[in-house]
Amino acid sequence: MGVKTRLLEPLEAAIAPLLAARSSRTHPPRLLDLLCGTGVVGARLAPRASVWATDAQAYACVLARARLQPAAGLESALERCLQRAERAREALFERYGAVLEAERRWFERAEEPGSIDAYCRWAEQEASGHDPARACAGCRPDTFPPRLVTAYYRNVYFGVRQAIELDALRWAIEAESEPAARNALLAALLFAASRATSATAHFAQPRALSRRSERERLVQRRQIDVRARFVERLQQLEREQAAQRARGGFRHPHRVERREVVSWTRTAVREPVDVVYADPPYTADNYSRFYHVLETLVHYDYPPLATRAGRLTRGRYPALERRLRSPFSSPATVEAAFAAVCGFAARLGAALVWSYARPNGLLIRRVYDGQLAPFERLLGRFYREVEITEIPLAHSGAGSRALRTHELIAVCREPRSRPLPVSRKTSEPRARTQPAATEIANS
């Protein structure tokens, strides 16, 4: 959700001149990619700058590292991983043999009348009939056989065999000694989990089964081969890294760190930064709920699960204290979060680029009543020159394939040495708001 692939060209057009203006012979320009997500923007600009990418979510850092930090010898790393996974797979087949065999028989009869409906009833009953906490009592990340996915999410987000494959591969990846190769393997596993889930495009909750089409789709997705998807993605990643190398994308050193952005802005950063790019969450939905399975798969630490009225939540979320809650997703804190990042970038003496949505961006929609002028004034408190471009988009999501919206790209130059005081009557910055000429459709 919110991936910036469709906005790479306008973002590159906005950021590249700022990097070029800051280039010197002593060091390459540095781009600080806050809230980097999957790292697509940093990877696009990697040939032009040394990228410093940060995100509060561990799974996002794994994906960003796979794009920004090359790994050698992935073919041999894959071979070692698959060999190690075989041991865990056999142990899990033995432990969960009965339910695995039951699933196999259901899938064999999937074409028989009434079989799909009966399977869905069986899967729901099986998922609710076992206690993950009991099955994983005393488990640690190095427990063998590994069982986190199989105990927590089988017949919830994955089929039984899929869960076993994810557990076995995750255990095997942990033993890889070369850090970049280990990260690439883990990125491929996250991809495989995202493709194999029988939920929708994320992990907010399992798929509803009220319609026949949903039940059919669930059965189809639970037969996806996790191991094959894992291998395919790692091979694709190797090709992507070769292409990035050919473009000069690894000419400069890049780094990826896990940081919560607003708390980080309160600390001193003494390293030079030329451009800061920030793409915060837009809505009141905390994204950690949509990707909690991927986050858990990275940490693999058997987190306590949230309950409601003494029962596990349908989404099998970790306990609330284990989930990230972004200040950009609360009307009470979103304006202060924007101001914190603006002040942080200005103190660094860096140019600042924001990407944000106008109709559904929480700050503009809720705090500024849909008006763009207060947003311009906020940025103008910290920068003398603010230029905002609006780009029409056709979103695909929330049940709509043609949701019309606008993405804002705000370019802030000439940081003030001291921010202007907070006032709705603050004089306007030298702002230029211009609509983009073309619409970028959903690919």
C-alpha positions as CSV (number, residue, x, y, z in Angstrom):
1,M,0.0,0.0,0.0
2,G,1.3,3.4,-0.9
3,V,4.2,2.0,-3.0
4,K,5.8,4.8,-5.1
5,T,6.5,2.9,-8.3
6,R,4.0,4.9,-10.3
7,L,5.5,8.2,-9.1
8,L,9.2,7.4,-9.7
9,E,9.5,9.7,-12.8
10,P,8.0,12.8,-11.2
11,L,9.9,12.1,-7.9
12,E,13.2,11.7,-9.8
13,A,12.5,14.9,-11.7
14,A,11.9,16.7,-8.3
15,I,14.8,15.3,-6.4
16,A,17.6,14.8,-9.0
17,P,18.2,18.6,-9.6
18,L,18.5,19.1,-5.8
19,L,21.1,16.4,-5.6
20,A,23.0,17.8,-8.6
21,A,23.0,21.2,-7.0
22,R,24.6,19.8,-3.9
23,S,27.2,17.6,-5.6
24,S,30.9,18.2,-4.8
25,R,34.2,16.6,-5.7
26,T,34.9,15.6,-2.1
27,H,31.8,13.4,-1.6
28,P,28.7,12.3,-3.5
29,P,25.5,14.0,-2.6
30,R,23.5,12.2,0.1
31,L,19.8,11.5,0.0
32,L,18.1,10.7,3.3
33,D,15.1,8.6,2.5
34,L,12.9,8.7,5.6
35,L,10.0,6.3,5.9
36,C,11.6,4.4,3.0
37,G,9.1,1.6,2.7
38,T,10.2,-0.9,0.1
39,G,13.0,1.3,-1.0
40,V,11.9,1.9,-4.6
41,V,12.6,5.7,-4.5
42,G,16.1,5.3,-3.0
43,A,16.9,2.6,-5.5
44,R,15.8,4.8,-8.4
45,L,18.1,7.6,-7.2
46,A,21.0,5.4,-6.1
47,P,23.1,6.1,-9.3
48,R,22.9,9.8,-8.4
49,A,23.6,9.8,-4.7
50,S,24.6,7.9,-1.6
51,V,21.3,6.8,-0.1
52,W,20.6,6.6,3.6
53,A,17.3,4.9,4.0
54,T,15.3,4.5,7.3
55,D,12.0,3.0,8.3
56,A,10.5,2.0,11.6
57,Q,9.3,-1.4,10.3
58,A,11.9,-4.2,10.1
59,Y,10.3,-5.9,7.1
60,A,10.6,-2.6,5.1
61,C,14.3,-2.4,6.0
62,V,14.9,-5.9,4.7
63,L,13.3,-5.0,1.4
64,A,15.2,-1.7,1.1
65,R,18.5,-3.4,1.8
66,A,17.8,-5.9,-0.9
67,R,17.6,-3.0,-3.4
68,L,20.4,-0.9,-2.1
69,Q,23.0,-3.3,-0.8
70,P,24.1,-6.0,-3.3
71,A,24.7,-9.6,-2.4
72,A,27.3,-11.8,-4.1
73,G,26.9,-15.5,-4.6
74,L,23.1,-15.7,-4.3
75,E,23.0,-18.9,-6.3
76,S,25.2,-20.8,-3.8
77,A,23.4,-19.1,-0.9
78,L,20.1,-20.4,-2.2
79,E,21.4,-23.9,-2.6
80,R,22.7,-23.9,1.0
81,C,19.4,-22.5,2.2
82,L,17.3,-25.2,0.5
83,Q,19.5,-27.9,1.8
84,R,19.2,-26.7,5.4
85,A,15.4,-26.2,5.0
86,E,14.9,-29.9,4.2
87,R,15.8,-30.9,7.8
88,A,13.2,-28.5,9.3
89,R,10.6,-29.4,6.7
90,E,10.9,-33.1,7.6
91,A,10.6,-32.4,11.3
92,L,7.5,-30.2,10.7
93,F,5.9,-32.9,8.4
94,E,6.2,-35.3,11.2
95,R,4.8,-32.9,13.8
96,Y,1.8,-31.8,11.7
97,G,1.4,-34.9,9.6
98,A,-2.3,-35.5,10.4
99,V,-3.5,-32.0,9.5
100,L,-1.2,-31.8,6.5
101,E,-2.7,-35.1,5.2
102,A,-6.2,-33.8,5.8
103,E,-5.4,-30.7,3.7
104,R,-4.0,-32.8,0.9
105,R,-7.1,-34.9,0.7
106,W,-9.3,-31.7,0.6
107,F,-7.3,-30.2,-2.2
108,E,-7.5,-33.5,-4.2
109,R,-11.3,-33.3,-4.0
110,A,-11.5,-29.5,-4.8
111,E,-13.3,-30.2,-8.1
112,E,-16.1,-32.2,-6.5
113,P,-19.5,-30.5,-5.8
114,G,-19.6,-29.0,-2.4
115,S,-16.0,-29.7,-1.6
116,I,-14.8,-26.1,-1.5
117,D,-17.5,-25.1,1.0
118,A,-16.7,-28.1,3.1
119,Y,-13.0,-27.4,3.0
120,C,-13.5,-23.8,4.2
121,R,-15.6,-25.0,7.1
122,W,-13.0,-27.5,8.0
123,A,-10.2,-24.9,7.8
124,E,-12.0,-22.4,10.0
125,Q,-12.7,-25.0,12.6
126,E,-9.2,-26.3,12.5
127,A,-7.7,-22.8,12.9
128,S,-10.0,-22.0,15.9
129,G,-9.4,-25.4,17.5
130,H,-5.8,-25.1,18.4
131,D,-4.0,-22.7,20.7
132,P,-0.9,-21.0,19.3
133,A,0.3,-19.9,22.8
134,R,0.2,-23.5,24.0
135,A,1.8,-24.9,20.9
136,C,4.6,-22.4,21.2
137,A,5.1,-22.2,25.0
138,G,8.7,-21.6,25.8
139,C,9.7,-21.2,22.1
140,R,12.5,-18.9,21.1
141,P,13.8,-17.8,17.7
142,D,16.2,-20.8,17.6
143,T,13.7,-23.4,18.8
144,F,13.7,-26.6,16.6
145,P,11.6,-27.5,14.9
146,P,10.5,-23.9,14.1
147,R,6.7,-23.6,14.3
148,L,5.8,-19.9,14.5
149,V,3.9,-19.6,11.1
150,T,2.4,-23.1,11.4
151,A,1.1,-22.5,14.9
152,Y,0.0,-18.9,14.5
153,Y,-1.2,-18.6,10.9
154,R,-2.1,-22.0,9.4
155,N,-5.6,-22.0,8.0
156,V,-5.7,-18.2,8.8
157,Y,-3.4,-16.6,6.2
158,F,-1.8,-19.7,4.8
159,G,-2.5,-23.3,4.1
160,V,-0.8,-26.0,6.3
161,R,1.9,-26.9,3.8
162,Q,2.5,-23.2,3.0
163,A,3.0,-22.4,6.7
164,I,5.4,-25.4,7.0
165,E,7.5,-24.2,4.1
166,L,7.7,-20.7,5.5
167,D,8.8,-21.9,8.8
168,A,11.4,-24.3,7.3
169,L,12.9,-21.6,5.0
170,R,12.9,-19.0,7.7
171,W,14.9,-21.3,10.0
172,A,17.3,-22.1,7.2
173,I,17.9,-18.4,6.3
174,E,18.9,-17.6,9.9
175,A,22.0,-19.9,9.5
176,E,23.3,-17.9,6.5
177,S,26.5,-16.3,7.6
178,E,26.9,-13.7,4.9
179,P,24.7,-10.7,5.9
180,A,23.8,-9.4,2.4
181,A,23.0,-12.9,1.2
182,R,20.9,-13.5,4.3
183,N,19.0,-10.3,3.8
184,A,18.3,-11.2,0.1
185,L,17.0,-14.6,1.1
186,L,14.8,-13.0,3.8
187,A,13.5,-10.5,1.2
188,A,12.6,-13.3,-1.1
189,L,10.8,-15.1,1.7
190,L,8.7,-12.0,2.4
191,F,7.8,-11.8,-1.2
192,A,6.7,-15.5,-1.2
193,A,4.6,-14.9,1.9
194,S,2.9,-11.9,0.3
195,R,2.1,-13.8,-2.9
196,A,0.9,-16.9,-1.1
197,T,-1.4,-15.4,1.5
198,S,-5.0,-16.3,1.1
199,A,-6.0,-12.9,2.5
200,T,-6.2,-10.0,0.1
201,A,-3.3,-7.7,-0.8
202,H,-2.3,-7.3,2.9
203,F,-2.6,-9.0,6.3
204,A,-5.1,-6.8,8.0
205,Q,-7.4,-9.8,8.4
206,P,-8.2,-13.1,6.7
207,R,-10.3,-13.1,3.6
208,A,-14.1,-13.0,4.2
209,L,-15.8,-16.1,2.9
210,S,-19.3,-14.9,2.5
211,R,-19.2,-15.2,-1.4
212,R,-18.6,-18.2,-3.5
213,S,-15.8,-16.4,-5.4
214,E,-13.9,-15.7,-2.2
215,R,-14.0,-19.3,-1.1
216,E,-12.8,-20.4,-4.5
217,R,-10.0,-17.9,-4.5
218,L,-8.9,-19.0,-1.0
219,V,-8.6,-22.6,-2.1
220,Q,-6.6,-21.5,-5.2
221,R,-4.2,-19.4,-3.2
222,R,-3.6,-22.0,-0.6
223,Q,-2.2,-24.3,-3.3
224,I,0.5,-21.7,-4.3
225,D,3.9,-23.3,-4.0
226,V,5.8,-21.1,-1.5
227,R,9.1,-22.7,-2.2
228,A,8.8,-22.1,-5.9
229,R,7.9,-18.4,-5.3
230,F,10.8,-18.0,-3.0
231,V,13.3,-19.4,-5.5
232,E,11.8,-17.4,-8.4
233,R,12.0,-14.1,-6.4
234,L,15.6,-14.7,-5.3
235,Q,16.6,-15.3,-8.9
236,Q,14.7,-12.2,-10.0
237,L,16.4,-10.2,-7.3
238,E,19.8,-11.3,-8.6
239,R,18.8,-10.0,-12.0
240,E,17.6,-6.7,-10.6
241,Q,20.8,-6.2,-8.7
242,A,22.8,-6.9,-11.9
243,A,20.8,-4.3,-13.7
244,Q,21.2,-1.8,-10.8
245,R,25.0,-2.4,-10.9
246,A,25.0,-1.8,-14.7
247,R,23.2,1.6,-14.1
248,G,25.8,2.6,-11.5
249,G,23.4,2.1,-8.7
250,F,26.1,0.6,-6.4
251,R,28.7,3.2,-7.3
252,H,28.1,5.0,-4.0
253,P,27.8,3.4,-0.5
254,H,24.3,3.1,0.7
255,R,22.9,2.2,4.2
256,V,19.6,1.2,5.7
257,E,18.7,1.6,9.3
258,R,15.6,0.9,11.4
259,R,14.5,4.1,13.0
260,E,11.2,5.7,14.1
261,V,11.4,9.0,12.3
262,V,9.8,11.5,14.7
263,S,11.8,10.4,17.8
264,W,15.0,10.4,15.6
265,T,14.4,14.0,14.7
266,R,15.0,15.0,18.3
267,T,18.6,13.8,18.1
268,A,21.6,15.4,16.6
269,V,22.8,14.1,13.2
270,R,26.3,15.3,12.4
271,E,26.7,13.6,9.1
272,P,26.1,15.7,5.9
273,V,22.8,15.3,4.2
274,D,21.9,17.2,1.0
275,V,18.3,16.2,0.4
276,V,15.6,14.6,2.7
277,Y,12.7,12.8,1.1
278,A,9.7,11.8,3.2
279,D,6.7,9.8,2.3
280,P,4.6,9.4,5.5
281,P,1.4,7.4,6.0
282,Y,-1.6,9.2,4.6
283,T,-4.6,7.9,6.6
284,A,-5.6,7.1,10.1
285,D,-4.9,3.4,9.4
286,N,-1.7,2.3,11.1
287,Y,0.1,0.3,8.5
288,S,1.6,-2.0,11.0
289,R,-1.8,-3.8,11.1
290,F,-1.5,-4.5,7.4
291,Y,1.9,-6.0,7.5
292,H,2.1,-7.6,10.9
293,V,2.7,-11.1,9.5
294,L,5.8,-9.9,7.6
295,E,7.1,-8.0,10.6
296,T,6.7,-11.2,12.7
297,L,8.3,-13.3,10.1
298,V,11.4,-11.1,10.2
299,H,11.7,-11.0,14.0
300,Y,10.5,-14.6,14.4
301,D,10.3,-14.2,18.1
302,Y,6.9,-15.8,18.9
303,P,5.2,-12.5,20.0
304,P,2.2,-12.6,22.4
305,L,-1.1,-12.3,20.4
306,A,-3.8,-9.8,21.0
307,T,-7.1,-11.0,22.5
308,R,-10.6,-9.6,22.6
309,A,-13.0,-10.8,25.3
310,G,-10.6,-13.6,26.0
311,R,-10.3,-14.8,22.4
312,L,-7.7,-14.3,19.7
313,T,-8.5,-11.5,17.2
314,R,-9.5,-12.7,13.8
315,G,-6.4,-11.1,12.3
316,R,-4.0,-12.8,14.8
317,Y,-2.4,-9.5,15.6
318,P,0.5,-9.2,18.0
319,A,-0.3,-7.6,21.3
320,L,-0.9,-3.9,20.9
321,E,2.3,-2.9,22.6
322,R,4.2,-4.8,19.9
323,R,2.7,-2.8,17.0
324,L,4.0,0.4,15.6
325,R,1.6,3.4,15.9
326,S,2.6,6.2,13.6
327,P,2.2,9.8,14.7
328,F,1.4,10.6,11.1
329,S,-1.8,8.5,11.5
330,S,-3.4,10.5,14.3
331,P,-5.2,13.8,13.9
332,A,-3.8,14.9,17.2
333,T,-0.2,14.4,16.3
334,V,0.1,14.5,12.5
335,E,0.8,18.3,12.2
336,A,3.5,18.1,14.9
337,A,5.0,15.1,13.1
338,F,5.3,17.1,9.9
339,A,6.8,20.0,11.7
340,A,9.3,17.8,13.4
341,V,10.6,16.4,10.1
342,C,10.6,19.9,8.5
343,G,12.7,21.3,11.4
344,F,15.0,18.3,11.3
345,A,15.7,18.7,7.6
346,A,16.2,22.4,7.9
347,R,18.6,22.0,10.8
348,L,20.6,19.7,8.5
349,G,20.7,22.4,5.9
350,A,19.1,20.0,3.4
351,A,16.4,20.5,0.8
352,L,13.2,18.6,1.6
353,V,10.8,16.8,-0.6
354,W,7.4,15.4,0.6
355,S,5.0,13.2,-1.2
356,Y,1.5,13.2,0.2
357,A,-2.1,12.7,-0.9
358,R,-4.5,15.7,-1.0
359,P,-8.0,14.2,-0.8
360,N,-7.3,11.5,1.8
361,G,-4.1,12.8,3.4
362,L,-5.0,13.1,7.1
363,L,-3.3,16.4,7.7
364,I,-5.0,18.2,4.8
365,R,-8.3,16.4,5.0
366,R,-8.9,16.5,8.8
367,V,-6.7,19.1,10.2
368,Y,-6.7,21.7,7.4
369,D,-10.3,21.0,6.2
370,G,-9.2,20.0,2.8
371,Q,-7.3,23.3,2.2
372,L,-3.8,23.4,0.7
373,A,-2.8,26.9,1.9
374,P,-2.3,25.9,5.6
375,F,0.0,23.0,4.4
376,E,2.0,25.5,2.3
377,R,2.3,27.8,5.4
378,L,3.5,24.9,7.5
379,L,6.3,24.1,5.1
380,G,7.0,27.8,4.7
381,R,7.7,28.1,8.4
382,F,10.9,26.2,7.8
383,Y,11.8,26.9,4.2
384,R,11.8,30.1,2.2
385,E,10.8,28.5,-1.1
386,V,8.1,25.9,-1.4
387,E,6.8,24.4,-4.7
388,I,3.9,22.0,-4.8
389,T,3.0,19.9,-7.8
390,E,-0.3,18.0,-7.9
391,I,-0.3,14.8,-9.9
392,P,-3.7,13.1,-10.8
393,L,-3.7,9.4,-10.1
394,A,-6.1,6.5,-10.7
395,H,-5.8,4.3,-7.6
396,S,-6.7,0.6,-7.5
397,G,-7.8,-0.3,-4.0
398,A,-10.6,-0.3,-1.4
399,G,-12.8,-2.1,-3.9
400,S,-12.3,0.4,-6.7
401,R,-10.1,0.2,-9.8
402,A,-10.6,3.8,-10.8
403,L,-10.5,5.9,-7.6
404,R,-9.5,9.4,-8.7
405,T,-7.1,11.2,-6.4
406,H,-4.2,13.6,-6.4
407,E,-0.6,13.1,-5.1
408,L,1.3,16.1,-3.9
409,I,5.0,16.5,-4.4
410,A,6.2,19.4,-2.2
411,V,9.8,20.6,-2.9
412,C,11.2,22.8,-0.1
413,R,14.4,24.8,-0.7
414,E,16.4,27.4,1.2
415,P,16.0,26.3,4.8
416,R,15.5,29.1,7.4
417,S,18.0,29.4,10.1
418,R,15.1,29.7,12.6
419,P,11.6,28.6,11.9
420,L,8.9,31.2,11.8
421,P,6.5,31.2,14.8
422,V,3.3,29.2,14.6
423,S,0.6,31.4,13.2
424,R,-2.2,31.0,10.7
425,K,-1.4,34.5,9.6
426,T,2.2,33.8,8.8
427,S,3.3,35.4,5.5
428,E,3.2,33.1,2.5
429,P,6.4,31.5,1.4
430,R,7.5,31.9,-2.2
431,A,5.1,29.0,-3.2
432,R,4.3,27.8,-6.6
433,T,1.5,25.2,-6.9
434,Q,1.1,23.7,-10.3
435,P,-0.9,20.7,-11.6
436,A,0.9,18.0,-13.5
437,A,-0.1,17.8,-17.2
438,T,-0.5,14.1,-17.4
439,E,-2.2,11.5,-15.3
440,I,-0.4,8.5,-14.1
441,A,-2.6,5.5,-14.3
442,N,-2.3,2.4,-12.1
443,S,0.0,-0.1,-13.7
